[in-house]
Every structure is written in structure tokens, then in C-alpha cells.
Amino acid sequence: MSRRILLAAAILAVTACGQEDGANLGDLMTESGSSPMTVTITSGDDPQASGRAGAAQPVYGFGTPATESQIAAWDIDIGPDGAGLPSGQGSVAEGLDVWVRHRCILCHGPTGREGPNDIITGRIPGDEFPFANDRSLRSTVGNYWPYATTLFDYTRRAMPFDLPGTMTDEEVYAVVGAMLYFNDLLPADAVVDSAMVVDTRMPARDRFVPDNRTGGPTIR
């Protein structure tokens, strides 16, 4: 039985009681100074009710709409092709200073090999990629990361771990240069800018391919 039928039955019952006492529901409402009122309760599966519910969104009374400048501050993603890399540059020598000054050394060690957290430095002889066969191998910037551009993106977005986003673009270029230097991918006197980051070919570049599967048993 729907709620509409139940309500109709309840109104009839109240009306009947009022008539026995010499009054009806309409008279009671008129005496109180109110005009007769119609109440409709619809069932939860009423499509019109769903539309009305969707139109009346709750207002919580806090927060403000994000401004264009606030959105732009978060819109800093950089893809493999380097689109979106900022201007600026930094040297490997400056990156070694940033490594210490921004406390990268505390998590990754003096040369990125020592830890105690993620190991940054390490190449596999011949730049082989035996991760599927040897699960004990640690993935590093030198043996696993496919693009220096996305290394810049991640470093700028997420590091230092306790204060992400506090490094300038020049410091990020410099510390990315230091990480590439640790992995024998740049010389000690290198200067790193957007062109250098795009042109640096990582050892694992060709180990990753686009997922072009369209269904079925074929696995690339």
C-alpha cells in the first residue's frame, strides 16, 4: 500500500472523528485562522519526486567557489612529452645543495642509495629489465623511471615529503639534475632546463608501452 493511500485513509479517519464531535477538519483549520491545506506525500519511486529532489540541493553554508588562480595553482601536471614544463634552470651542483638543504638526504641517503626510504639510485647491468623474474629488485630512477619529465612533475608536486610544493622551479630542475647525475645519466657539470629534461633518455623508456588492448586474449 503506498504512502499516498495511507495518508488518504488517515485524513478520512480524522474527518470522521471530527464529525462525531460536531466539527470537521476544514472547520478546525478555519477556526485557527488558516486556510484549508493540501498535503501530498509521494512514494520513493515517483519519478517526479526524484526530479524535485535533485533540483533542491542542500546548502551547507561554508566554503567559497574556487578562483581561476587557485585552480591554476593545482593545474601543474606534466606529461611524458614535457608539455607544461616551466621556465628556469638549475645545475647539478646546485641540485646537490638542494638535496641537503631540503632534507632529501634524510630519506634517500647522501647519494640516493642509502635510504632509509625509497632508493633513488641504481642501474641494472646492461640496463636490463628483469623485474618480472626477480621480485627482490628495487625500482629506482635509474632502472625503472621511464621519463625525466614526469620525474620533474612528481618531484615538484610531492617533495619534500613533509613540505611538498615548497621548492622553486629552479630548485626542482637542480635536484632532478642531481638524481640523474646519481644514476650516471648526466655529467657533474650539467645544467638542467626544460629542453634537457625532455631530451634525457631514461634507460627504461622503451620498457613501457601504451595500453592498446581492445579486448580478447591478446596481451601486449
C-alpha positions in Angstrom: 0.0 0.0 0.0 1.5 3.4 -1.0 2.1 6.2 1.4 -0.5 8.3 -0.6 -3.2 5.7 0.1 -2.3 5.5 3.8 -2.4 9.3 4.2 -5.8 9.4 2.5 -7.1 6.8 4.9 -5.7 8.8 7.9 -7.4 12.0 6.7 -10.7 10.2 6.3 -10.4 8.8 9.8 -9.7 12.2 11.3 -12.5 13.8 9.4 -14.9 11.1 10.7 -13.9 11.7 14.3 -14.4 15.4 13.9 -17.9 15.0 12.5 -18.8 12.9 15.6 -17.7 15.8 17.8 -19.7 18.4 15.7 -16.7 19.6 13.8 -14.7 18.6 10.8 -11.2 19.1 9.7 -12.0 22.1 7.5 -13.7 23.9 10.3 -10.8 23.3 12.7 -8.4 24.8 10.1 -10.7 27.8 9.5 -11.1 28.5 13.2 -7.4 28.6 13.7 -7.1 31.3 11.1 -5.5 29.0 8.4 -7.0 28.2 5.1 -7.5 24.6 4.1 -4.2 22.9 3.2 -3.4 20.1 0.8 -0.6 17.7 1.7 0.9 15.2 -0.8 3.4 12.6 0.1 4.8 10.6 -2.8 6.4 7.2 -2.8 10.2 7.0 -3.2 9.9 5.6 -6.7 7.9 8.5 -8.0 10.0 10.0 -11.0 8.6 13.4 -10.4 9.6 13.3 -6.8 13.1 12.3 -7.8 13.4 15.3 -10.2 12.2 17.7 -7.5 14.7 16.2 -5.0 17.5 16.7 -7.5 16.5 20.3 -8.1 16.7 21.2 -4.4 20.3 20.7 -3.5 21.3 21.2 0.2 23.2 24.3 1.2 25.8 23.7 3.8 26.8 27.3 4.4 30.6 27.0 4.2 33.3 27.3 1.6 33.7 29.5 -1.4 33.9 28.8 -5.1 37.5 28.2 -6.3 39.0 31.1 -8.2 40.8 30.7 -11.5 44.1 31.5 -9.8 43.5 28.8 -7.2 42.7 26.2 -9.9 45.8 27.3 -11.9 48.0 26.6 -8.9 47.0 23.0 -8.9 46.9 22.6 -12.7 50.6 21.8 -13.0 50.7 18.3 -14.4 53.4 17.5 -16.9 53.2 14.5 -19.2 55.9 12.5 -20.9 56.3 14.9 -23.8 57.2 17.7 -21.4 54.2 19.9 -22.1 53.8 22.3 -19.2 57.4 22.4 -18.1 58.1 25.8 -16.6 60.9 28.2 -17.5 64.1 28.3 -15.4 67.1 26.1 -14.9 69.3 24.6 -12.3 72.7 22.9 -12.3 73.7 19.5 -10.9 76.0 21.3 -8.4 73.0 23.4 -7.2 71.0 20.2 -7.0 73.4 18.6 -4.6 73.0 21.6 -2.3 69.2 21.3 -2.6 69.5 17.6 -1.8 70.9 18.5 1.6 69.1 21.8 2.2 65.6 20.4 1.6 66.4 17.3 3.5 66.2 14.8 0.6 69.3 13.2 2.2 67.3 12.2 5.3 65.0 9.9 3.4 67.2 8.8 0.5 70.7 9.0 1.8 73.7 11.1 0.6 73.7 9.6 -3.0 70.2 8.2 -3.2 71.4 4.6 -2.5 71.4 4.5 1.3 67.7 5.0 2.3 66.2 4.5 4.8 63.2 5.2 2.5 62.9 4.8 -1.3 66.1 4.1 -3.1 66.6 6.6 -5.9 69.9 5.5 -7.4 70.7 2.2 -9.1 71.2 0.8 -12.6 71.0 -2.8 -13.6 73.9 -4.1 -15.7 73.2 -3.7 -19.4 70.1 -1.7 -18.3 68.2 -4.9 -18.4 64.6 -5.0 -17.0 64.3 -8.3 -15.1 61.6 -7.2 -12.7 59.1 -9.8 -13.7 61.7 -12.6 -13.0 63.3 -11.1 -9.9 60.9 -9.7 -7.4 63.7 -8.8 -5.0 64.9 -5.9 -7.2 64.3 -2.4 -6.1 62.9 0.0 -8.7 64.9 3.3 -8.9 65.0 6.4 -11.0 67.9 4.8 -13.0 66.4 1.4 -13.7 62.7 1.9 -13.8 61.5 5.5 -14.2 60.7 6.0 -18.0 60.7 9.8 -18.4 62.7 12.6 -16.8 59.8 14.9 -17.5 57.4 13.0 -15.1 60.3 12.8 -12.6 60.2 16.6 -12.6 56.4 16.6 -12.3 56.4 14.2 -9.3 59.3 15.9 -7.5 57.7 19.3 -7.8 54.2 18.0 -6.8 55.1 15.7 -3.9 58.6 16.5 -2.5 59.9 17.2 0.1 57.7 14.6 1.7 56.8 16.8 4.7 56.6 20.1 2.8 55.5 19.3 -0.8 55.4 22.2 -3.2 57.9 24.4 -1.3 60.8 24.1 -3.8 61.0 26.7 -6.6 61.0 25.5 -10.2 64.8 26.2 -10.3 65.4 24.1 -7.3 63.3 21.3 -8.8 65.3 21.4 -12.0 68.5 21.3 -10.0 67.5 18.4 -7.7 66.2 16.4 -10.7 69.7 17.0 -12.2 71.2 15.6 -9.1 69.1 12.5 -9.3 70.0 12.0 -12.9 73.7 12.5 -12.0 73.5 9.9 -9.2 72.3 7.5 -11.9 75.1 8.3 -14.4 72.6 10.0 -16.8 74.1 13.5 -16.6 77.6 14.8 -16.0 78.5 16.7 -12.9 78.7 20.0 -14.8 75.3 19.7 -16.5 72.8 22.5 -16.4 69.2 21.3 -16.4 66.3 23.1 -18.1 63.1 22.1 -19.9 64.9 21.1 -23.0 67.4 19.0 -21.1 64.7 17.2 -19.2 62.8 16.4 -22.4 65.9 15.2 -24.2 67.2 13.0 -21.4 66.5 9.4 -22.4 65.9 7.2 -19.4 67.2 3.5 -19.6 63.6 2.2 -19.0 62.0 4.4 -21.7 61.2 1.5 -24.0 60.1 -0.8 -21.3 56.7 0.8 -21.1 54.2 0.8 -24.0 50.8 2.3 -24.4 47.9 0.0 -23.4 46.3 -0.6 -26.8 44.3 -3.6 -25.8 40.8 -3.7 -27.3 39.5 -6.9 -25.6 40.1 -10.5 -26.0 43.1 -12.7 -25.1 45.8 -10.6 -26.7 48.2 -9.0 -24.1 50.9 -6.6 -25.3 
